[in-house]
């Protein structure tokens, strides 16, 4: 096999990448797609109840790993201190709650329970009760409302059963974990979601008092920043101990190299490239060093975003231009950019992809990222489309004036009502004007960032798809562009 053959094999593999739009807690990723960076250990640690991350960072991936025994065992050796092979896990809530045979109540059932005036802590305590009862031979009631009523009437008996379950798990060397994911789907409005989420957090805090029973709560960034959510006693303990789920450059490239290394069609070519530039065999455990990662990516994509270093280095440029306002790049955006780079008509001669394709890839990743956000935030597309043609950085009043001109807030309220999904949290807080609330919402989810002198900026990952201008920013690639 020649070097060109190996590069072609890598190019073909990158073209075939199929980054999933999303994962679900009850539907884990294929084992070959799992990558377990050491920095994500806390996301699986049962003693760190609250895990926070923006759309696309892998909250549902890790909740799915916990919930699925096969997946959990497959990464157990990567996190030996967590004893993942000694866990018993149930889903307390997830995206498909009510559609399977688990204990998680459906959003429709939760709505009815809320209307009945039941304390949300009691709802989730009953979910815990129903989840652990079978382990000690106890048969709970068929309906959760009957379990709730019984637990409120027979408090001592209910507490004794929970203590017995804790003793059972302790004696048998297990940790029981109740996992909560997709909390934005608990209800149709924040007025429904907020108390239900608070009940989950109260239960998670309370469960720290058990020896062998814990909760894991996976929450969106905008939710955890809601000041109304953490008003219960000792709530600060939950917030202070939260785990921020993030992907740094070495982890993103580690994911890429793991996927290539696990593939049938490109693993051999990849091994030869790594051996040539690094001098070691191709294995993910040997490719977590940044310098090694850079050397390998330079062989695959070239070193520079042009003829020399003035336009940046490919390894860092792609990460920087896919990052949101928090400086975070999601795995899906990263893989989509590489996939599109490999599909470029401008095929490089001495690498698998090059800077022309990478620029095209960032443009495509921007479109997909906005569409991905639209799934969680049905109002985001309208909000951005109404800003088309503006140039950033700019004073935030330019955003506000445009939205007022186009009655954007009124439109997104209609969209929210039609979609039966919650709108921006900040719109429900009276201390913001409506357009100011929209600005704050975009800041909260990392779509805009503050600059000096009351100016705001929008990162390329959102700006390109929204057709917002920026001097010196990423432009659509020109077909047939020369390679410096």
N, C-alpha and C positions, 0 to 999 in steps of 0.2 A: 504493500500500500504506500502511495506517495503522500507527501504532505498535503498536496491539493486534494487528494481523495479524502483525507481526514477532515479537512476544512469543509468540503462538500457534505460529508456526513453530519458534521455539526450544524451546517446551514439547514439541511433537510430536517434535522431534529427540531431546531428552533422554529421552523415554519409550522411544524405539526403541534407545537405547544397549544394546549387547550385549557387555559386558566379558567377555573370555574367562577361564575359570577358570584356565587355565594355558597356557603356550606350550611348545613343545619345540624343542630345538636343530635337529632334522632336519625341522621343520615350521614355517617362519617365518611371522610375521604378514603379513597383506595389506599392501601398500605404503601404502595409504591410512590404515592404523592406526599406522604408524610415526611416532614423534616423537623427535627427536634433540636433547635439551638439551645445551648446551655443557658442563655439569658432568659429563656421563657419558663424556667423551672418554677418560678413563683406563680405563674398562671395556672399551674396544676397543683400547687401546694395547698392541702386542705386547711392549713392553719392561716392562710391569707384569704379571707372570705370574699373580698371584693376585687374584681378584675375589671379594668376600665380601658376602653379603646374606641377609636373612631371606626367608621364603616370600612371593612376590608382588611383589618389587621389580624383577624383570626380568632375572634371571640368564640364563634360557633364551631370553628375547627377544634379548638381545645376543649370546649364543652362536649363536643362529639367524641373526642378521644377519651375523655373521662367516662362518658356514658356507655361506650362500646367496649366490651371486655377484650375483644381481639385487638382493637387499636391500642387500648391501654397497655396491654401486655407487650405490644410490639415496640413501644417506646420506654418500657420500664427500665431497661438497661441504660438508657440515656440519662435517666434521673434516679439513680439508685437510692439516694437519701429519702425520696418521697414514698418508697415502698408501694408503687402503683399496683404491683401484683397482689397486694393484700387489701384491696379496696372493694367495697360493695357500693354500687352507685345507682341512684334513681334520678330521673328528671322531674323536678318540681314544677317547672314550666319551660316551654320551648315553642318553637314556631308552629309545630303541628299539634299542640296540646289539644286533647279531646278527640283526636283522630286515630289514636292508637289505644292500647290496653293499659297504659301506664296510669300513674296516680295524678298526673298533672291535670288540673281543671281547665276547661276551655274558656276562652274569653267571654263567650255568651253566658256560661254558667257563673263566671266571676261577676259579670254585670248584674245578674239576678241576686247573687249573694250580697253585693254592695247595696243594692236597693232595699234589701231586707234589713239593713242597718247593722250587719255583723261586723265586728272589729276585724280588720284585715289580718292582724296577727293571729287571730283564732282560725282564720281560713287556712293560713299556711302552716300553723301548728297541727291542724287536722291533716294536711297533706303529708307532713312528716310522720304523724301517727300511722296513717294508712300505709306509708312506705316501709316502715320498720316492723309493723305488727307481724307480717308473715314469718319473719326470721325467728320469732319466739313462739310461733304456733297460735297467735291470736288472730281471730277473724273479725276485721272491722266491719262496720255497716256497709251495705251496698252503696248508699248515697252519702256524699260528703256532708250534706246538710244534717243528716242523722248523726254522723260522727261529730260534727261541731256541737250539736245540741247535747249529745251524751257527754262529751268532754267538759262542757260548761256546767253540767249537772253533777257529774261524778269526777270532780277535779282530782281527788286523791287517787282514785283508781287509774285515771288517765296518766297522772304523773308517775305512778308506780310502773305502768307498762313501758313508758319511755325510759325510765331508769333501768328496767329489766333488759330492754333492748341494748342500752349502752353497756351494761354488764356483759351481755352476750358477745357483742363485738369486741370488747376488751379482752375477755377470756379466750376468745378464739383468734386473737391477733389481727383482727380486721379494723379498718376505718370505714365507717359508713359516710357517704357524701351525697347530699341532696343538691342537685345542680339546677340553677335558674339561668335561662338564656332568653334572648329576644324580648326583653322587658317592655320595649316600645309597643309590643302587640298585646299587652295585657288588657287594653281597652281602646276605645275610639278617640278619647280626648284625654288631655293631661289631667283633667279633674278626676278621671277614673284611674288613670295610670299611676298618678302620684301617690295616693293612699295605699294602693296595692303594692307598689314598689317599697314604700316605707314599711309595710308589714313584713315583706321579705327581708329587708335589712334588719328589722327588729328581731326576727327569728334567727337570722345568721349570727347576730351578736349574742343572742341568748344561748345558741348552741355551742358557743365557745366554752360554756360551763360544763358540757359533757366531756368525758374522757375520750370517747371514740366515735363521736357523731359530729359532723361538720356540714356547713353549707358552702357552696361556691356560687357566687353571684357575678354574672358577666353583664356589664352595663355600658351603654353608649356614653361618649364624652359629654354630650349636651345634657344628659340626664343627671350625671354626677355633679354638674355645675349648677344645678337648680337649687337655689338657696332654700326653697320651701321643703326640700326633701329630707334634710338632716336636722329636724327640729326635735326629735325624740331624745330621751336621756342617754348619755354616753355615745351619741351619734358620732362625735368627733373621733372616737376610737376607730370606727369603720373607715372614715375618710382618711385619717392619718396613716392607716395601714394598707391603703389601696395599692394594687399592683397596676402600673401603667404598661399596657401591652404595646410594645414598640418593635420596629424592625430597623436595625442599623445596617450600614452598607455591607459589613462582613457577613451578616445573617442573610441578606438578600442574595449575595453572590454564593453563599454556602447553599442556599436553597437551589439556585440555578445549577450549580455543579453537582448537587445530589441528584437532581432530576436527570441530568445528562448521564451521570455515572450509573443510574439505575435503568437506563434505557437499553434495549437490545440493539438498536441500530447505531448508536453513537458511542457506547461505552468504550469500545476498543480504540476508536479514533481519539477519544478524549484522553485515554490512558497514555497514548503515544505523545500527544501534545503536552500533557503535564510532565511526562518524563523528560521531554526535550527542553522545556523552559524552566522547570523546577528541579528536575532530577530525582523525583520520587514517583511512586506508583499513584494512580488516580484513586483516591479514596476520600470521602468527605472529611474524615478525621484529620487528614493532612492538608485540607484546603480551607482551614479557618484562620490562617495567618494572612493578614492584609497584604503584605508584600508578595506572597505567593499568589494570592487571588489576582492582584494587579497584573503580575507577569502572565498569568494564564489568559486573562481577559484581553490584554494587549495582543496576544497571539490570535485570539478569536476576532477581535473587533478593531485592531489598530490602537495605537497609543493616544493619538490626538483627534480632536474634533475639527480637523483641518490639516493643513500642511505642517503646522508646528504647534507649540504649546500655547500660543497666544489665544487660541479659541477654547482652550481647556482640554483636560484629559478625559478620555471616554469613561474610565472607571468611575470618576466622581461626577462628571457632567450629567450623565443619565440619571443618577440618584438626585442630584440637586434640582433638576428640571422636572422631576416627577413628584417632588415633595410638596406637601400642603403648607399652610401657614405655621404649623407647629414644627416644620422641618421633617415630617414623617412621610416616607414613601411606602405604599402598600405593596405586598407581593404581587397582587394581580396587575397593578399598573406596570410594575417592573417587567413582568413576564410578557405582558401584551406589547410593550414597547420593543422587546427583543424579538417577539414573534413577527411583528410588522416590519422590523428592520431586515429580517431574513427574507421577507416577501417582496422587498423593494426591487423594482425593475433595474435599478442601478447596481448591478452585481459587481462587488469588488474582485480584484484579481488575486491578491495575496492574503486575504482574510475571509472569514465566513460572513461577517457583516462589516459595515463601516459607518462613518459619521453621517453620511447622507441618509442611509437607512435608519440610523438612530434618531435623527431629527424627525423623519416620517413617523417613526414609532412613538415618539413623545406626543406628536399631534394626535395619533390614533388613540393612545392611552388617555389623553385628555377627554376625548369624546366618550370613551367607555367609562371613565371615572365619573363624569357628570351623570351619565345614565345609571350608573351603579348607585350614586347618591340618591337619585330620583326614587329608587325602590324604598329607601328609608325615609326620605324627605320629599313627598310628592309635590311640594311647593318650590323646590330648588330650581327646576328648569325654568319656570316662568320668571322667577326672581332674577336669574342670570340673563335670560334672553332680553329682558327689558333694559339691560345695560349695554347691549351691543353697540359698538362704535365708540364708546368712551375710551379714554386713555388713562392708564395707571402708571405711577402713583398719582393720586388726585385727592382733593379735599373730599371728605365724606359727604359734604353737602351736594356734590354732583350726583352721587348715587341717589340721595334722598330726593333731589329735584326730579330726576328721571322717573323714579318710582311714583312720585306724586302726579307727575304729568300723565303717566300711563295707568294710574289707579291700580298699581301692582298689589297693594295690600288687600284691596277688595277682591281682586281676582284670585289671590292665593287662599283667601278665606273660602271662596266658592269651591276651589279645587279641593281644599281640605274637607269641606262638607261632603262633596261628591265622593271622594276616595274613602271616606270613613276612617281616615288615619289622622293622627294628631298633627297640628301645625307647629310653627315655631314656639318653643316654650316661652320665650321672652314676650310674645304677644299677649300672654295671659298675665303678665306682671304690669300693674298699673303705673309703676315708676318710669316706664318708657313711653315715649310717643310711638305711634305704630311704625313709622319708617326707621326711627332710631332702634326700635326693637328688632327690626329686620337686619340692621347692621350688626347688632349684638349677636343675633342668631348665626350670622355668617362667620363672625369672629369665633364663636363658641365651637363650631364644627370645623374650623381651620380653613375656611374658604377665603377669608380676607385677613389681613394683618395690619396692625397699626404701625404707622411711621411717625416721624417727628412732625411738629406743626400741624397736628390734627389731620394728617394725610393718611390714606389707607392704600394698600397694595393688594393685588390678587396674584397668587402664584400661577406659574405657567400651566400646571396640571388642570386648573379650572379656566383660566383666562383664555387659552387657545380655543377651547370648545365654545366658550361664550362669545367669541369674536370681539373681545376687548383688547385694545391695543396696548403695547408697551414698547417704548423706544429701546431698540437693541434686544427685544425679546425673541422667542422662538417664532419662526415664520414657516409657512408650508414649504416643504422642499421643492425645488425646481427640477422638473424632469430633465434628465440628461446633464445635470450639473457636473462640472469638472471636479475631480478629486485633486486637491492641492497636494 
